[in-house]
């Protein structure tokens, strides 16, 4: 899993997303700038709504 924060400031939106397959082997340090494509899915179970966030593509920006 990875925690992503939108650019702009300290209090921008954050997302905890799952990384599967080969992506799960990648390691990123806190503060590294990355571009990601996310897939959001929701489902209902026993009257509760659950959301999954999956990283479908990630690329390190800069050096």
C-alpha positions, 0 to 999 in steps of 0.5 A: 500500500502507498499513501498519496497526497495531492500537490499544493500544500500540507493539507491537500487530499490524501489517498491510501491506495493498494499496489498489486503485482510488480508495482507492489515491489516498488519502493518510494520514499516519503516526499518523492514526487510521483504521477499515478493513475488510480482506479476507484471502486465501490461496493455494498455489503450488509448495508455498508459501502466500501471503497477500494483505491488501486494504483494502475500506473505509477511513475517517479517524476524528476531525478 
